[in-house]
Amino acid sequence: MPVSAIPIVTRLVLRLNTGLDENFNPVYRNRTWSNIKPSATDADLHELAQELAFLQVHTLSSVRKVDENELEES
């Protein structure tokens, strides 16, 4: 039985390095932007993440794209 994935929502997550803890391990915080169009390309989202990171106080560690899909039988 074939199954189709139907995009529902996409989130953009920026992982920011906020400093060090008492043991000198890096501390990270996530900033999430929801309701991104599922049709947005990875290149566009990466460019957007770079622009948003420029506006942040802390340094950008990584960028994540989180897709949520609904699975339906075809």
VEXKOL-277480 format. One record per residue: y, x, z of N, C-alpha, C, CB in turn. Coordinates in steps of 0.05 Angstrom, whole numbers, padded with zeros to 5 digits, always signed. Each point is the difference from the previous one (the first is absolute). Glycine has a CB too. Layout:
BEGIN
YXZYXZYXZYXZ ...
! end
This chain:
BEGIN
-00023+00017+00000+00023-00017+00000+00025+00018+00000-00025-00037+00024 +00041+00035-00045+00025+00017-00001+00021-00010+00019-00010+00010-00048 +00025+00009+00058+00022-00007+00019+00026+00012-00010-00033+00000+00039 +00054-00015-00036+00027+00009-00009+00018+00004+00025-00005-00024-00044 +00021+00045+00043+00019+00006+00022+00027-00010-00010-00026+00040+00017 +00038-00058-00002+00026-00011-00006+00021+00011+00020-00021-00043-00020 +00041+00058+00010+00019+00012+00019+00016-00022+00014+00003+00040-00030 +00000-00036+00056+00015-00019+00016+00027+00012+00009-00043-00021+00016 +00041+00044-00003+00024+00013+00011-00004+00030+00001+00012-00041+00027 +00010+00055-00029-00001+00029+00002+00021+00009+00021-00014+00005-00048 +00006+00015+00064+00018+00011+00020+00004+00030-00006-00015-00034+00035 +00039+00044-00029+00006+00028-00003+00004+00011+00028+00022-00007-00046 -00037+00028+00053+00001+00012+00027+00009+00029-00002-00037-00031+00016 +00059+00037-00002+00009+00028+00001-00008+00011+00027+00039-00009-00031 -00053+00031+00031-00008+00013+00025+00020+00022+00006-00050-00011-00007 +00064+00009+00029+00021+00018+00007-00008+00018+00024+00034-00033-00018 -00027+00059+00015-00005+00019+00022+00024-00002+00019-00029+00031-00030 +00024-00040+00054+00022-00004+00019+00004+00023+00020-00008-00049-00005 -00009+00069+00003+00002+00023+00018-00027+00008+00011+00046-00015+00012 -00045+00027+00012-00024+00011+00013-00004-00013+00027+00005+00043-00025 -00030-00046+00034-00005-00010+00027-00001+00024+00019-00025-00040-00018 +00018+00034+00043+00000+00021+00021-00020+00022-00006+00014-00034+00033 -00034+00029-00050-00020+00021-00007+00006+00012-00027-00034-00025+00027 +00058+00020-00037+00009+00011-00026-00016-00011-00024+00015+00041+00024 -00026-00065-00021-00013-00014-00022+00021-00017-00014-00045+00001+00023 +00044-00004-00049+00019-00017-00014-00003-00029+00008+00001+00032-00038 +00022-00046+00039+00001-00029+00006+00010-00014-00025+00008+00008+00050 -00023-00029-00058+00008-00015-00024+00006-00029+00006-00030+00030-00027 +00048-00041+00012+00007-00028+00001-00001-00011-00029+00029+00006+00042 -00038-00031-00044-00001-00013-00026+00023-00019-00003-00050+00004-00001 +00061-00004-00023+00020-00020-00008-00012-00016-00023+00040+00029+00016 -00041-00055-00013-00014-00017-00020+00019-00019-00013-00042+00004+00026 +00040-00006-00053+00015-00019-00015-00020-00019-00013+00038+00033-00009 -00035-00059+00015-00019-00020-00010+00011-00014-00024-00018-00005+00047 +00001-00012-00058+00007-00017-00022+00009+00015-00025+00013-00035+00033 -00026+00058-00037+00005+00015-00025-00016-00013-00022+00007+00044+00025 +00005-00046-00049-00015-00013-00022-00025+00016-00006+00043-00018-00019 -00066+00004+00018-00025+00014-00007+00000+00013-00027-00023-00033+00029 +00041+00024-00047+00001+00012-00026+00017+00026-00001-00005-00046-00019 +00017+00054+00041+00016+00025+00000-00019+00023-00004+00034-00020+00031 -00025+00039-00048-00017+00023-00006+00001+00021+00023+00009-00007-00049 -00029+00023+00050-00002+00021+00020+00024+00019-00002-00050-00003+00000 +00058+00010-00024+00023+00018-00004+00026-00013+00011-00023+00020-00041 +00026-00045+00036+00024-00014+00010+00000-00001+00030+00002-00028-00041 -00025+00023+00053-00001-00001+00029+00004+00027+00013-00032-00038-00004 +00023+00059-00009+00004+00027+00010+00030+00007-00001-00047+00014-00015 +00059-00021-00007+00029+00005-00003+00016-00015+00021-00006+00007-00049 -00002-00032+00054+00013-00017+00020-00004+00013+00028-00007-00041-00028 -00017+00050+00033-00006+00013+00026+00018+00025+00004-00047-00017-00002 +00051+00032-00019+00017+00024+00003+00029-00008+00006-00030+00025-00032 +00039-00046+00020+00028-00010+00005+00002-00010+00029+00005-00011-00049 -00025-00004+00058+00000-00011+00027-00002+00023+00020-00021-00043-00016 +00005+00063+00010-00003+00023+00019+00026+00014+00003-00047+00005-00014 +00063-00004-00007+00027+00013+00002+00017-00014+00020-00004+00014-00048 +00000-00040+00053+00017-00015+00019-00011+00001+00028+00012-00030-00037 -00035+00043+00041-00012+00001+00027+00010+00025+00015-00041-00024-00017 +00040+00023+00043+00008+00022+00017-00022+00021+00000+00028-00031+00029 -00053+00022-00029-00023+00019+00002-00011+00007-00027-00011-00020+00044 -00005+00041-00045-00010+00010-00026-00025-00016-00009+00018+00046+00011 -00020-00049-00037-00022-00014-00012-00025+00017+00000+00032-00026-00028 -00054+00015+00038-00026+00014+00001-00018-00010-00023+00004+00006+00050 -00005-00032-00054-00017-00011-00022+00009-00028-00007-00038+00028+00016 +00029-00037-00040+00006-00026-00010-00026-00014-00006+00044+00016-00020 -00045-00041+00029-00024-00016-00004+00007-00027-00014-00022+00022+00040 +00004-00030-00058+00002-00026-00013-00024-00016+00010+00025+00018-00041 -00020-00041+00054-00021-00016+00010-00001-00026-00016+00005+00020+00047 -00027-00024-00061-00004-00024-00016-00018-00019+00014+00007+00026-00042 +00000-00052+00041-00017-00021+00010-00008-00018-00023+00022+00002+00047 -00048-00006-00050-00011-00015-00023-00017-00023+00010+00002+00041-00029 -00004-00062+00014-00018-00022+00005-00023+00003-00020+00037-00031+00018 -00061+00030-00008-00024+00002-00017-00010-00028-00007-00012+00045+00020 +00009-00049-00046-00011-00026-00010-00022+00004-00020+00045-00021+00007 -00064+00003-00006-00021+00001-00020+00011-00008-00027-00035-00011+00034 +00027+00025-00055+00010-00006-00027-00017-00020-00014+00019+00046-00003 
! end
